[in-house]
Amino acid sequence: MQDKLIRMATQMADFFRSQPDEPPAQAVAAHINDSWSPQMRKDFLAQISAGAEADPIVRDAASFIRPPKVASES
């Protein structure tokens, strides 16, 4: 079964796929960057990097998602 974060991102992809204003991958990433906690973004990016099965828009969105800052980067 897909992880909850991948499912959530897929639901966003389904929505933004039909919106003409912005490329869907960038819209998904913007929503994730604005709404998800750093830990959620970290977990999501780790899953994508590990090869989790995901919608192509979700995979493309990963390249636009801001990775959380490491404590030493503050």
mmCIF file of the N, C-alpha and C atoms, coordinates in Angstrom:
data_MODEL
# 
_entry.id   MODEL 
# 
loop_
_atom_site.group_PDB 
_atom_site.id 
_atom_site.type_symbol 
_atom_site.label_atom_id 
_atom_site.label_alt_id 
_atom_site.label_comp_id 
_atom_site.label_asym_id 
_atom_site.label_entity_id 
_atom_site.label_seq_id 
_atom_site.pdbx_PDB_ins_code 
_atom_site.Cartn_x 
_atom_site.Cartn_y 
_atom_site.Cartn_z 
_atom_site.occupancy 
_atom_site.B_iso_or_equiv 
_atom_site.pdbx_formal_charge 
_atom_site.auth_seq_id 
_atom_site.auth_comp_id 
_atom_site.auth_asym_id 
_atom_site.auth_atom_id 
_atom_site.pdbx_PDB_model_num 
ATOM 1   N N  . MET A 1 1  ? 0.838  -1.199 0.000   1.00 0.00 ? 1  MET A N  1 
ATOM 2   C CA . MET A 1 1  ? 0.000  0.000  0.000   1.00 0.00 ? 1  MET A CA 1 
ATOM 3   C C  . MET A 1 1  ? 0.878  1.256  0.000   1.00 0.00 ? 1  MET A C  1 
ATOM 4   N N  . GLN A 1 2  ? 0.436  2.233  -0.772  1.00 0.00 ? 2  GLN A N  1 
ATOM 5   C CA . GLN A 1 2  ? 1.190  3.482  -0.823  1.00 0.00 ? 2  GLN A CA 1 
ATOM 6   C C  . GLN A 1 2  ? 1.167  4.165  0.531   1.00 0.00 ? 2  GLN A C  1 
ATOM 7   N N  . ASP A 1 3  ? 2.231  4.858  0.809   1.00 0.00 ? 3  ASP A N  1 
ATOM 8   C CA . ASP A 1 3  ? 2.292  5.636  2.034   1.00 0.00 ? 3  ASP A CA 1 
ATOM 9   C C  . ASP A 1 3  ? 1.306  6.794  1.970   1.00 0.00 ? 3  ASP A C  1 
ATOM 10  N N  . LYS A 1 4  ? 0.868  7.240  3.121   1.00 0.00 ? 4  LYS A N  1 
ATOM 11  C CA . LYS A 1 4  ? -0.117 8.323  3.192   1.00 0.00 ? 4  LYS A CA 1 
ATOM 12  C C  . LYS A 1 4  ? 0.375  9.597  2.493   1.00 0.00 ? 4  LYS A C  1 
ATOM 13  N N  . LEU A 1 5  ? 1.650  9.934  2.634   1.00 0.00 ? 5  LEU A N  1 
ATOM 14  C CA . LEU A 1 5  ? 2.164  11.161 2.006   1.00 0.00 ? 5  LEU A CA 1 
ATOM 15  C C  . LEU A 1 5  ? 2.109  11.067 0.484   1.00 0.00 ? 5  LEU A C  1 
ATOM 16  N N  . ILE A 1 6  ? 2.432  9.903  -0.047  1.00 0.00 ? 6  ILE A N  1 
ATOM 17  C CA . ILE A 1 6  ? 2.360  9.713  -1.496  1.00 0.00 ? 6  ILE A CA 1 
ATOM 18  C C  . ILE A 1 6  ? 0.904  9.825  -1.949  1.00 0.00 ? 6  ILE A C  1 
ATOM 19  N N  . ARG A 1 7  ? -0.009 9.227  -1.187  1.00 0.00 ? 7  ARG A N  1 
ATOM 20  C CA . ARG A 1 7  ? -1.438 9.324  -1.532  1.00 0.00 ? 7  ARG A CA 1 
ATOM 21  C C  . ARG A 1 7  ? -1.904 10.773 -1.511  1.00 0.00 ? 7  ARG A C  1 
ATOM 22  N N  . MET A 1 8  ? -1.492 11.524 -0.489  1.00 0.00 ? 8  MET A N  1 
ATOM 23  C CA . MET A 1 8  ? -1.889 12.933 -0.406  1.00 0.00 ? 8  MET A CA 1 
ATOM 24  C C  . MET A 1 8  ? -1.362 13.712 -1.608  1.00 0.00 ? 8  MET A C  1 
ATOM 25  N N  . ALA A 1 9  ? -0.103 13.486 -1.959  1.00 0.00 ? 9  ALA A N  1 
ATOM 26  C CA . ALA A 1 9  ? 0.485  14.178 -3.107  1.00 0.00 ? 9  ALA A CA 1 
ATOM 27  C C  . ALA A 1 9  ? -0.221 13.776 -4.405  1.00 0.00 ? 9  ALA A C  1 
ATOM 28  N N  . THR A 1 10 ? -0.630 12.524 -4.505  1.00 0.00 ? 10 THR A N  1 
ATOM 29  C CA . THR A 1 10 ? -1.351 12.059 -5.689  1.00 0.00 ? 10 THR A CA 1 
ATOM 30  C C  . THR A 1 10 ? -2.710 12.740 -5.800  1.00 0.00 ? 10 THR A C  1 
ATOM 31  N N  . GLN A 1 11 ? -3.379 12.943 -4.682  1.00 0.00 ? 11 GLN A N  1 
ATOM 32  C CA . GLN A 1 11 ? -4.655 13.664 -4.700  1.00 0.00 ? 11 GLN A CA 1 
ATOM 33  C C  . GLN A 1 11 ? -4.449 15.094 -5.193  1.00 0.00 ? 11 GLN A C  1 
ATOM 34  N N  . MET A 1 12 ? -3.353 15.724 -4.759  1.00 0.00 ? 12 MET A N  1 
ATOM 35  C CA . MET A 1 12 ? -3.040 17.075 -5.245  1.00 0.00 ? 12 MET A CA 1 
ATOM 36  C C  . MET A 1 12 ? -2.784 17.042 -6.745  1.00 0.00 ? 12 MET A C  1 
ATOM 37  N N  . ALA A 1 13 ? -2.025 16.059 -7.199  1.00 0.00 ? 13 ALA A N  1 
ATOM 38  C CA . ALA A 1 13 ? -1.724 15.940 -8.630  1.00 0.00 ? 13 ALA A CA 1 
ATOM 39  C C  . ALA A 1 13 ? -3.013 15.792 -9.433  1.00 0.00 ? 13 ALA A C  1 
ATOM 40  N N  . ASP A 1 14 ? -3.943 14.987 -8.930  1.00 0.00 ? 14 ASP A N  1 
ATOM 41  C CA . ASP A 1 14 ? -5.224 14.811 -9.621  1.00 0.00 ? 14 ASP A CA 1 
ATOM 42  C C  . ASP A 1 14 ? -5.966 16.141 -9.742  1.00 0.00 ? 14 ASP A C  1 
ATOM 43  N N  . PHE A 1 15 ? -5.925 16.938 -8.689  1.00 0.00 ? 15 PHE A N  1 
ATOM 44  C CA . PHE A 1 15 ? -6.593 18.241 -8.721  1.00 0.00 ? 15 PHE A CA 1 
ATOM 45  C C  . PHE A 1 15 ? -5.881 19.200 -9.675  1.00 0.00 ? 15 PHE A C  1 
ATOM 46  N N  . PHE A 1 16 ? -4.570 19.367 -9.496  1.00 0.00 ? 16 PHE A N  1 
ATOM 47  C CA . PHE A 1 16 ? -3.835 20.364 -10.279 1.00 0.00 ? 16 PHE A CA 1 
ATOM 48  C C  . PHE A 1 16 ? -3.679 19.979 -11.746 1.00 0.00 ? 16 PHE A C  1 
ATOM 49  N N  . ARG A 1 17 ? -3.838 18.714 -12.064 1.00 0.00 ? 17 ARG A N  1 
ATOM 50  C CA . ARG A 1 17 ? -3.760 18.253 -13.457 1.00 0.00 ? 17 ARG A CA 1 
ATOM 51  C C  . ARG A 1 17 ? -4.798 18.983 -14.318 1.00 0.00 ? 17 ARG A C  1 
ATOM 52  N N  . SER A 1 18 ? -5.929 19.326 -13.722 1.00 0.00 ? 18 SER A N  1 
ATOM 53  C CA . SER A 1 18 ? -7.010 19.971 -14.487 1.00 0.00 ? 18 SER A CA 1 
ATOM 54  C C  . SER A 1 18 ? -7.004 21.491 -14.386 1.00 0.00 ? 18 SER A C  1 
ATOM 55  N N  . GLN A 1 19 ? -6.038 22.061 -13.688 1.00 0.00 ? 19 GLN A N  1 
ATOM 56  C CA . GLN A 1 19 ? -5.973 23.512 -13.517 1.00 0.00 ? 19 GLN A CA 1 
ATOM 57  C C  . GLN A 1 19 ? -5.021 24.116 -14.553 1.00 0.00 ? 19 GLN A C  1 
ATOM 58  N N  . PRO A 1 20 ? -5.467 25.097 -15.319 1.00 0.00 ? 20 PRO A N  1 
ATOM 59  C CA . PRO A 1 20 ? -4.643 25.643 -16.401 1.00 0.00 ? 20 PRO A CA 1 
ATOM 60  C C  . PRO A 1 20 ? -3.621 26.698 -15.963 1.00 0.00 ? 20 PRO A C  1 
ATOM 61  N N  . ASP A 1 21 ? -3.679 27.163 -14.723 1.00 0.00 ? 21 ASP A N  1 
ATOM 62  C CA . ASP A 1 21 ? -2.871 28.314 -14.317 1.00 0.00 ? 21 ASP A CA 1 
ATOM 63  C C  . ASP A 1 21 ? -1.383 28.036 -14.141 1.00 0.00 ? 21 ASP A C  1 
ATOM 64  N N  . GLU A 1 22 ? -1.026 26.860 -13.726 1.00 0.00 ? 22 GLU A N  1 
ATOM 65  C CA . GLU A 1 22 ? 0.362  26.561 -13.380 1.00 0.00 ? 22 GLU A CA 1 
ATOM 66  C C  . GLU A 1 22 ? 0.645  25.105 -13.739 1.00 0.00 ? 22 GLU A C  1 
ATOM 67  N N  . PRO A 1 23 ? 1.879  24.795 -14.152 1.00 0.00 ? 23 PRO A N  1 
ATOM 68  C CA . PRO A 1 23 ? 2.198  23.387 -14.408 1.00 0.00 ? 23 PRO A CA 1 
ATOM 69  C C  . PRO A 1 23 ? 1.891  22.554 -13.155 1.00 0.00 ? 23 PRO A C  1 
ATOM 70  N N  . PRO A 1 24 ? 1.262  21.396 -13.316 1.00 0.00 ? 24 PRO A N  1 
ATOM 71  C CA . PRO A 1 24 ? 0.808  20.642 -12.146 1.00 0.00 ? 24 PRO A CA 1 
ATOM 72  C C  . PRO A 1 24 ? 1.913  20.248 -11.169 1.00 0.00 ? 24 PRO A C  1 
ATOM 73  N N  . ALA A 1 25 ? 3.080  19.864 -11.653 1.00 0.00 ? 25 ALA A N  1 
ATOM 74  C CA . ALA A 1 25 ? 4.151  19.463 -10.732 1.00 0.00 ? 25 ALA A CA 1 
ATOM 75  C C  . ALA A 1 25 ? 4.578  20.641 -9.859  1.00 0.00 ? 25 ALA A C  1 
ATOM 76  N N  . GLN A 1 26 ? 4.669  21.822 -10.458 1.00 0.00 ? 26 GLN A N  1 
ATOM 77  C CA . GLN A 1 26 ? 5.053  23.005 -9.684  1.00 0.00 ? 26 GLN A CA 1 
ATOM 78  C C  . GLN A 1 26 ? 3.961  23.400 -8.703  1.00 0.00 ? 26 GLN A C  1 
ATOM 79  N N  . ALA A 1 27 ? 2.706  23.226 -9.084  1.00 0.00 ? 27 ALA A N  1 
ATOM 80  C CA . ALA A 1 27 ? 1.597  23.545 -8.184  1.00 0.00 ? 27 ALA A CA 1 
ATOM 81  C C  . ALA A 1 27 ? 1.568  22.583 -6.999  1.00 0.00 ? 27 ALA A C  1 
ATOM 82  N N  . VAL A 1 28 ? 1.790  21.302 -7.254  1.00 0.00 ? 28 VAL A N  1 
ATOM 83  C CA . VAL A 1 28 ? 1.850  20.322 -6.160  1.00 0.00 ? 28 VAL A CA 1 
ATOM 84  C C  . VAL A 1 28 ? 2.990  20.679 -5.217  1.00 0.00 ? 28 VAL A C  1 
ATOM 85  N N  . ALA A 1 29 ? 4.153  20.971 -5.772  1.00 0.00 ? 29 ALA A N  1 
ATOM 86  C CA . ALA A 1 29 ? 5.309  21.317 -4.941  1.00 0.00 ? 29 ALA A CA 1 
ATOM 87  C C  . ALA A 1 29 ? 5.055  22.579 -4.128  1.00 0.00 ? 29 ALA A C  1 
ATOM 88  N N  . ALA A 1 30 ? 4.443  23.582 -4.730  1.00 0.00 ? 30 ALA A N  1 
ATOM 89  C CA . ALA A 1 30 ? 4.155  24.824 -4.006  1.00 0.00 ? 30 ALA A CA 1 
ATOM 90  C C  . ALA A 1 30 ? 3.226  24.550 -2.830  1.00 0.00 ? 30 ALA A C  1 
ATOM 91  N N  . HIS A 1 31 ? 2.212  23.726 -3.051  1.00 0.00 ? 31 HIS A N  1 
ATOM 92  C CA . HIS A 1 31 ? 1.289  23.395 -1.963  1.00 0.00 ? 31 HIS A CA 1 
ATOM 93  C C  . HIS A 1 31 ? 2.017  22.636 -0.850  1.00 0.00 ? 31 HIS A C  1 
ATOM 94  N N  . ILE A 1 32 ? 2.847  21.684 -1.222  1.00 0.00 ? 32 ILE A N  1 
ATOM 95  C CA . ILE A 1 32 ? 3.610  20.926 -0.224  1.00 0.00 ? 32 ILE A CA 1 
ATOM 96  C C  . ILE A 1 32 ? 4.564  21.849 0.523   1.00 0.00 ? 32 ILE A C  1 
ATOM 97  N N  . ASN A 1 33 ? 5.278  22.713 -0.196  1.00 0.00 ? 33 ASN A N  1 
ATOM 98  C CA . ASN A 1 33 ? 6.212  23.637 0.457   1.00 0.00 ? 33 ASN A CA 1 
ATOM 99  C C  . ASN A 1 33 ? 5.503  24.563 1.439   1.00 0.00 ? 33 ASN A C  1 
ATOM 100 N N  . ASP A 1 34 ? 4.299  24.998 1.087   1.00 0.00 ? 34 ASP A N  1 
ATOM 101 C CA . ASP A 1 34 ? 3.557  25.941 1.932   1.00 0.00 ? 34 ASP A CA 1 
ATOM 102 C C  . ASP A 1 34 ? 2.819  25.269 3.082   1.00 0.00 ? 34 ASP A C  1 
ATOM 103 N N  . SER A 1 35 ? 2.428  24.009 2.913   1.00 0.00 ? 35 SER A N  1 
ATOM 104 C CA . SER A 1 35 ? 1.500  23.392 3.863   1.00 0.00 ? 35 SER A CA 1 
ATOM 105 C C  . SER A 1 35 ? 2.072  22.250 4.699   1.00 0.00 ? 35 SER A C  1 
ATOM 106 N N  . TRP A 1 36 ? 3.076  21.586 4.213   1.00 0.00 ? 36 TRP A N  1 
ATOM 107 C CA . TRP A 1 36 ? 3.588  20.418 4.929   1.00 0.00 ? 36 TRP A CA 1 
ATOM 108 C C  . TRP A 1 36 ? 4.715  20.810 5.870   1.00 0.00 ? 36 TRP A C  1 
ATOM 109 N N  . SER A 1 37 ? 4.787  20.113 6.975   1.00 0.00 ? 37 SER A N  1 
ATOM 110 C CA . SER A 1 37 ? 5.856  20.344 7.951   1.00 0.00 ? 37 SER A CA 1 
ATOM 111 C C  . SER A 1 37 ? 7.193  19.891 7.360   1.00 0.00 ? 37 SER A C  1 
ATOM 112 N N  . PRO A 1 38 ? 8.296  20.395 7.920   1.00 0.00 ? 38 PRO A N  1 
ATOM 113 C CA . PRO A 1 38 ? 9.608  19.933 7.445   1.00 0.00 ? 38 PRO A CA 1 
ATOM 114 C C  . PRO A 1 38 ? 9.755  18.409 7.514   1.00 0.00 ? 38 PRO A C  1 
ATOM 115 N N  . GLN A 1 39 ? 9.235  17.793 8.569   1.00 0.00 ? 39 GLN A N  1 
ATOM 116 C CA . GLN A 1 39 ? 9.346  16.331 8.693   1.00 0.00 ? 39 GLN A CA 1 
ATOM 117 C C  . GLN A 1 39 ? 8.559  15.621 7.599   1.00 0.00 ? 39 GLN A C  1 
ATOM 118 N N  . MET A 1 40 ? 7.389  16.131 7.272   1.00 0.00 ? 40 MET A N  1 
ATOM 119 C CA . MET A 1 40 ? 6.593  15.531 6.194   1.00 0.00 ? 40 MET A CA 1 
ATOM 120 C C  . MET A 1 40 ? 7.334  15.639 4.868   1.00 0.00 ? 40 MET A C  1 
ATOM 121 N N  . ARG A 1 41 ? 7.919  16.815 4.597   1.00 0.00 ? 41 ARG A N  1 
ATOM 122 C CA . ARG A 1 41 ? 8.673  16.991 3.345   1.00 0.00 ? 41 ARG A CA 1 
ATOM 123 C C  . ARG A 1 41 ? 9.870  16.046 3.310   1.00 0.00 ? 41 ARG A C  1 
ATOM 124 N N  . LYS A 1 42 ? 10.569 15.934 4.432   1.00 0.00 ? 42 LYS A N  1 
ATOM 125 C CA . LYS A 1 42 ? 11.732 15.048 4.505   1.00 0.00 ? 42 LYS A CA 1 
ATOM 126 C C  . LYS A 1 42 ? 11.325 13.601 4.225   1.00 0.00 ? 42 LYS A C  1 
ATOM 127 N N  . ASP A 1 43 ? 10.258 13.146 4.879   1.00 0.00 ? 43 ASP A N  1 
ATOM 128 C CA . ASP A 1 43 ? 9.794  11.769 4.688   1.00 0.00 ? 43 ASP A CA 1 
ATOM 129 C C  . ASP A 1 43 ? 9.344  11.529 3.247   1.00 0.00 ? 43 ASP A C  1 
ATOM 130 N N  . PHE A 1 44 ? 8.621  12.485 2.692   1.00 0.00 ? 44 PHE A N  1 
ATOM 131 C CA . PHE A 1 44 ? 8.143  12.364 1.317   1.00 0.00 ? 44 PHE A CA 1 
ATOM 132 C C  . PHE A 1 44 ? 9.324  12.270 0.347   1.00 0.00 ? 44 PHE A C  1 
ATOM 133 N N  . LEU A 1 45 ? 10.288 13.164 0.475   1.00 0.00 ? 45 LEU A N  1 
ATOM 134 C CA . LEU A 1 45 ? 11.443 13.155 -0.427  1.00 0.00 ? 45 LEU A CA 1 
ATOM 135 C C  . LEU A 1 45 ? 12.245 11.869 -0.282  1.00 0.00 ? 45 LEU A C  1 
ATOM 136 N N  . ALA A 1 46 ? 12.342 11.351 0.940   1.00 0.00 ? 46 ALA A N  1 
ATOM 137 C CA . ALA A 1 46 ? 13.049 10.084 1.153   1.00 0.00 ? 46 ALA A CA 1 
ATOM 138 C C  . ALA A 1 46 ? 12.332 8.938  0.445   1.00 0.00 ? 46 ALA A C  1 
ATOM 139 N N  . GLN A 1 47 ? 11.011 8.938  0.504   1.00 0.00 ? 47 GLN A N  1 
ATOM 140 C CA . GLN A 1 47 ? 10.240 7.887  -0.161  1.00 0.00 ? 47 GLN A CA 1 
ATOM 141 C C  . GLN A 1 47 ? 10.415 7.952  -1.674  1.00 0.00 ? 47 GLN A C  1 
ATOM 142 N N  . ILE A 1 48 ? 10.366 9.155  -2.220  1.00 0.00 ? 48 ILE A N  1 
ATOM 143 C CA . ILE A 1 48 ? 10.553 9.314  -3.669  1.00 0.00 ? 48 ILE A CA 1 
ATOM 144 C C  . ILE A 1 48 ? 11.967 8.881  -4.061  1.00 0.00 ? 48 ILE A C  1 
ATOM 145 N N  . SER A 1 49 ? 12.956 9.293  -3.280  1.00 0.00 ? 49 SER A N  1 
ATOM 146 C CA . SER A 1 49 ? 14.349 8.916  -3.569  1.00 0.00 ? 49 SER A CA 1 
ATOM 147 C C  . SER A 1 49 ? 14.557 7.408  -3.500  1.00 0.00 ? 49 SER A C  1 
ATOM 148 N N  . ALA A 1 50 ? 13.794 6.755  -2.623  1.00 0.00 ? 50 ALA A N  1 
ATOM 149 C CA . ALA A 1 50 ? 13.910 5.303  -2.464  1.00 0.00 ? 50 ALA A CA 1 
ATOM 150 C C  . ALA A 1 50 ? 13.157 4.538  -3.552  1.00 0.00 ? 50 ALA A C  1 
ATOM 151 N N  . GLY A 1 51 ? 12.502 5.274  -4.451  1.00 0.00 ? 51 GLY A N  1 
ATOM 152 C CA . GLY A 1 51 ? 11.832 4.630  -5.574  1.00 0.00 ? 51 GLY A CA 1 
ATOM 153 C C  . GLY A 1 51 ? 10.383 4.269  -5.339  1.00 0.00 ? 51 GLY A C  1 
ATOM 154 N N  . ALA A 1 52 ? 9.733  4.944  -4.398  1.00 0.00 ? 52 ALA A N  1 
ATOM 155 C CA . ALA A 1 52 ? 8.315  4.669  -4.147  1.00 0.00 ? 52 ALA A CA 1 
ATOM 156 C C  . ALA A 1 52 ? 7.508  4.851  -5.428  1.00 0.00 ? 52 ALA A C  1 
ATOM 157 N N  . GLU A 1 53 ? 6.522  4.002  -5.601  1.00 0.00 ? 53 GLU A N  1 
ATOM 158 C CA . GLU A 1 53 ? 5.643  4.117  -6.763  1.00 0.00 ? 53 GLU A CA 1 
ATOM 159 C C  . GLU A 1 53 ? 4.817  5.388  -6.614  1.00 0.00 ? 53 GLU A C  1 
ATOM 160 N N  . ALA A 1 54 ? 4.840  6.228  -7.640  1.00 0.00 ? 54 ALA A N  1 
ATOM 161 C CA . ALA A 1 54 ? 4.131  7.507  -7.561  1.00 0.00 ? 54 ALA A CA 1 
ATOM 162 C C  . ALA A 1 54 ? 3.730  7.977  -8.954  1.00 0.00 ? 54 ALA A C  1 
ATOM 163 N N  . ASP A 1 55 ? 2.689  8.772  -8.983  1.00 0.00 ? 55 ASP A N  1 
ATOM 164 C CA . ASP A 1 55 ? 2.220  9.424  -10.208 1.00 0.00 ? 55 ASP A CA 1 
ATOM 165 C C  . ASP A 1 55 ? 3.384  10.228 -10.808 1.00 0.00 ? 55 ASP A C  1 
ATOM 166 N N  . PRO A 1 56 ? 3.507  10.280 -12.128 1.00 0.00 ? 56 PRO A N  1 
ATOM 167 C CA . PRO A 1 56 ? 4.589  11.057 -12.741 1.00 0.00 ? 56 PRO A CA 1 
ATOM 168 C C  . PRO A 1 56 ? 4.609  12.528 -12.301 1.00 0.00 ? 56 PRO A C  1 
ATOM 169 N N  . ILE A 1 57 ? 3.445  13.122 -12.089 1.00 0.00 ? 57 ILE A N  1 
ATOM 170 C CA . ILE A 1 57 ? 3.409  14.518 -11.622 1.00 0.00 ? 57 ILE A CA 1 
ATOM 171 C C  . ILE A 1 57 ? 4.011  14.615 -10.227 1.00 0.00 ? 57 ILE A C  1 
ATOM 172 N N  . VAL A 1 58 ? 3.720  13.648 -9.377  1.00 0.00 ? 58 VAL A N  1 
ATOM 173 C CA . VAL A 1 58 ? 4.265  13.630 -8.013  1.00 0.00 ? 58 VAL A CA 1 
ATOM 174 C C  . VAL A 1 58 ? 5.780  13.487 -8.071  1.00 0.00 ? 58 VAL A C  1 
ATOM 175 N N  . ARG A 1 59 ? 6.266  12.594 -8.936  1.00 0.00 ? 59 ARG A N  1 
ATOM 176 C CA . ARG A 1 59 ? 7.727  12.429 -9.081  1.00 0.00 ? 59 ARG A CA 1 
ATOM 177 C C  . ARG A 1 59 ? 8.373  13.735 -9.559  1.00 0.00 ? 59 ARG A C  1 
ATOM 178 N N  . ASP A 1 60 ? 7.751  14.386 -10.545 1.00 0.00 ? 60 ASP A N  1 
ATOM 179 C CA . ASP A 1 60 ? 8.289  15.650 -11.052 1.00 0.00 ? 60 ASP A CA 1 
ATOM 180 C C  . ASP A 1 60 ? 8.247  16.732 -9.978  1.00 0.00 ? 60 ASP A C  1 
ATOM 181 N N  . ALA A 1 61 ? 7.201  16.731 -9.165  1.00 0.00 ? 61 ALA A N  1 
ATOM 182 C CA . ALA A 1 61 ? 7.058  17.744 -8.110  1.00 0.00 ? 61 ALA A CA 1 
ATOM 183 C C  . ALA A 1 61 ? 8.203  17.671 -7.111  1.00 0.00 ? 61 ALA A C  1 
ATOM 184 N N  . ALA A 1 62 ? 8.727  16.482 -6.881  1.00 0.00 ? 62 ALA A N  1 
ATOM 185 C CA . ALA A 1 62 ? 9.789  16.314 -5.885  1.00 0.00 ? 62 ALA A CA 1 
ATOM 186 C C  . ALA A 1 62 ? 10.979 17.230 -6.161  1.00 0.00 ? 62 ALA A C  1 
ATOM 187 N N  . SER A 1 63 ? 11.263 17.504 -7.421  1.00 0.00 ? 63 SER A N  1 
ATOM 188 C CA . SER A 1 63 ? 12.419 18.356 -7.739  1.00 0.00 ? 63 SER A CA 1 
ATOM 189 C C  . SER A 1 63 ? 12.184 19.822 -7.382  1.00 0.00 ? 63 SER A C  1 
ATOM 190 N N  . PHE A 1 64 ? 10.931 20.200 -7.123  1.00 0.00 ? 64 PHE A N  1 
ATOM 191 C CA . PHE A 1 64 ? 10.610 21.580 -6.757  1.00 0.00 ? 64 PHE A CA 1 
ATOM 192 C C  . PHE A 1 64 ? 10.349 21.746 -5.257  1.00 0.00 ? 64 PHE A C  1 
ATOM 193 N N  . ILE A 1 65 ? 10.393 20.663 -4.515  1.00 0.00 ? 65 ILE A N  1 
ATOM 194 C CA . ILE A 1 65 ? 10.105 20.725 -3.076  1.00 0.00 ? 65 ILE A CA 1 
ATOM 195 C C  . ILE A 1 65 ? 11.366 21.113 -2.324  1.00 0.00 ? 65 ILE A C  1 
ATOM 196 N N  . ARG A 1 66 ? 11.205 22.099 -1.427  1.00 0.00 ? 66 ARG A N  1 
ATOM 197 C CA . ARG A 1 66 ? 12.333 22.543 -0.607  1.00 0.00 ? 66 ARG A CA 1 
ATOM 198 C C  . ARG A 1 66 ? 12.625 21.495 0.464   1.00 0.00 ? 66 ARG A C  1 
ATOM 199 N N  . PRO A 1 67 ? 13.844 20.961 0.469   1.00 0.00 ? 67 PRO A N  1 
ATOM 200 C CA . PRO A 1 67 ? 14.174 20.034 1.557   1.00 0.00 ? 67 PRO A CA 1 
ATOM 201 C C  . PRO A 1 67 ? 14.263 20.819 2.868   1.00 0.00 ? 67 PRO A C  1 
ATOM 202 N N  . PRO A 1 68 ? 13.914 20.191 3.980   1.00 0.00 ? 68 PRO A N  1 
ATOM 203 C CA . PRO A 1 68 ? 14.009 20.908 5.254   1.00 0.00 ? 68 PRO A CA 1 
ATOM 204 C C  . PRO A 1 68 ? 15.460 21.234 5.583   1.00 0.00 ? 68 PRO A C  1 
ATOM 205 N N  . LYS A 1 69 ? 15.631 22.341 6.268   1.00 0.00 ? 69 LYS A N  1 
ATOM 206 C CA . LYS A 1 69 ? 16.978 22.737 6.678   1.00 0.00 ? 69 LYS A CA 1 
ATOM 207 C C  . LYS A 1 69 ? 17.469 21.826 7.793   1.00 0.00 ? 69 LYS A C  1 
ATOM 208 N N  . VAL A 1 70 ? 18.753 21.528 7.754   1.00 0.00 ? 70 VAL A N  1 
ATOM 209 C CA . VAL A 1 70 ? 19.394 20.780 8.831   1.00 0.00 ? 70 VAL A CA 1 
ATOM 210 C C  . VAL A 1 70 ? 19.695 21.780 9.936   1.00 0.00 ? 70 VAL A C  1 
ATOM 211 N N  . ALA A 1 71 ? 19.636 21.361 11.177  1.00 0.00 ? 71 ALA A N  1 
ATOM 212 C CA . ALA A 1 71 ? 19.814 22.262 12.322  1.00 0.00 ? 71 ALA A CA 1 
ATOM 213 C C  . ALA A 1 71 ? 21.079 23.111 12.201  1.00 0.00 ? 71 ALA A C  1 
ATOM 214 N N  . SER A 1 72 ? 22.152 22.564 11.658  1.00 0.00 ? 72 SER A N  1 
ATOM 215 C CA . SER A 1 72 ? 23.399 23.325 11.539  1.00 0.00 ? 72 SER A CA 1 
ATOM 216 C C  . SER A 1 72 ? 23.342 24.388 10.452  1.00 0.00 ? 72 SER A C  1 
ATOM 217 N N  . GLU A 1 73 ? 22.308 24.359 9.590   1.00 0.00 ? 73 GLU A N  1 
ATOM 218 C CA . GLU A 1 73 ? 22.175 25.346 8.516   1.00 0.00 ? 73 GLU A CA 1 
ATOM 219 C C  . GLU A 1 73 ? 21.450 26.600 8.974   1.00 0.00 ? 73 GLU A C  1 
ATOM 220 N N  . SER A 1 74 ? 20.895 26.613 10.166  1.00 0.00 ? 74 SER A N  1 
ATOM 221 C CA . SER A 1 74 ? 20.091 27.747 10.635  1.00 0.00 ? 74 SER A CA 1 
ATOM 222 C C  . SER A 1 74 ? 20.905 28.990 10.833  1.00 0.00 ? 74 SER A C  1 
# 
